[in-house]
Amino acid sequence: MQTVLRSDPPDPADVPATGWAGAIVTVVTGKVMGEIIRSIFDGGIVQDEAHIAIDGHGRPLADVTIQTDDAQALCELSAVAAFVANELAALK
């Protein structure tokens, strides 16, 4: 089962000079969670990036090598990664 949460970011014109960052899409499948984080910087510059984590690992996957014998966690990882990749591509 996959749970998807969406949040509307503020309009870049309404963001204070200090900027804003937050999750605009979160997907959870089993022990795996993925998010698209939108950052809005001074001047209205928008940047989107993906973060994926497996429960029990304290850092995003970009920073770690995952070693597991949990086949289900790997299936969940692939489902979340594919979902986040499609969402990120749609934002471009």
C-alpha positions as CSV (number, residue, x, y, z in Angstrom):
1,M,0.0,0.0,0.0
2,Q,1.3,3.4,-0.9
3,T,0.3,6.7,0.9
4,V,0.7,10.0,-0.9
5,L,0.5,13.4,0.7
6,R,0.6,16.6,-1.4
7,S,1.0,20.1,-0.1
8,D,0.7,23.4,-2.0
9,P,3.8,25.6,-1.7
10,P,3.4,29.3,-1.4
11,D,3.6,31.5,-4.4
12,P,7.2,32.6,-4.9
13,A,6.1,36.3,-4.9
14,D,4.7,35.8,-1.4
15,V,7.8,34.3,0.1
16,P,9.8,36.5,2.5
17,A,13.4,37.4,1.7
18,T,14.6,34.6,4.1
19,G,13.1,32.0,1.7
20,W,11.0,29.0,2.2
21,A,11.5,25.2,2.0
22,G,9.1,22.3,2.5
23,A,7.8,19.0,1.3
24,I,5.4,19.4,-1.6
25,V,5.0,15.6,-2.2
26,T,5.5,12.8,0.3
27,V,5.1,9.1,-0.5
28,V,5.3,6.2,2.0
29,T,5.4,2.6,1.0
30,G,6.1,0.2,3.9
31,K,9.5,1.2,5.4
32,V,10.4,3.5,2.6
33,M,9.6,7.3,2.4
34,G,10.3,9.7,-0.4
35,E,9.8,13.4,-0.6
36,I,10.1,16.2,-3.1
37,I,11.4,19.2,-1.2
38,R,10.8,22.6,-2.8
39,S,13.0,25.5,-1.9
40,I,12.1,29.1,-2.8
41,F,15.0,31.5,-2.5
42,D,15.3,35.3,-2.5
43,G,14.2,36.6,-5.9
44,G,11.7,33.8,-6.5
45,I,14.2,31.2,-7.6
46,V,12.6,27.7,-7.2
47,Q,14.6,24.4,-6.7
48,D,13.1,20.9,-6.3
49,E,15.0,17.9,-5.1
50,A,14.1,14.4,-4.1
51,H,14.9,12.7,-0.7
52,I,14.4,9.0,-0.1
53,A,15.0,7.1,3.1
54,I,14.5,3.6,4.4
55,D,13.3,3.4,8.0
56,G,16.2,2.7,10.3
57,H,18.7,4.7,8.2
58,G,19.4,8.1,9.5
59,R,20.5,9.8,6.2
60,P,19.1,10.2,2.7
61,L,20.1,7.4,0.3
62,A,22.3,9.7,-1.7
63,D,24.7,9.6,1.3
64,V,24.7,5.9,2.1
65,T,25.1,2.5,0.6
66,I,22.2,0.2,1.6
67,Q,23.0,-3.4,2.4
68,T,20.0,-5.4,3.3
69,D,18.6,-8.9,2.9
70,D,15.1,-7.6,3.2
71,A,13.6,-8.2,-0.3
72,Q,10.4,-6.4,0.6
73,A,12.3,-3.2,1.6
74,L,14.0,-3.3,-1.8
75,C,10.6,-3.6,-3.6
76,E,9.3,-0.7,-1.5
77,L,12.4,1.3,-2.4
78,S,12.0,0.8,-6.1
79,A,8.3,1.7,-5.9
80,V,9.0,4.9,-4.0
81,A,12.0,5.8,-6.2
82,A,9.9,5.4,-9.4
83,F,7.0,7.5,-8.0
84,V,9.3,10.3,-6.9
85,A,11.2,10.3,-10.2
86,N,7.9,10.7,-12.1
87,E,6.7,13.5,-9.8
88,L,10.1,15.3,-10.1
89,A,10.1,15.0,-13.9
90,A,6.5,16.4,-14.0
91,L,7.7,19.5,-12.2
92,K,10.4,20.3,-14.8
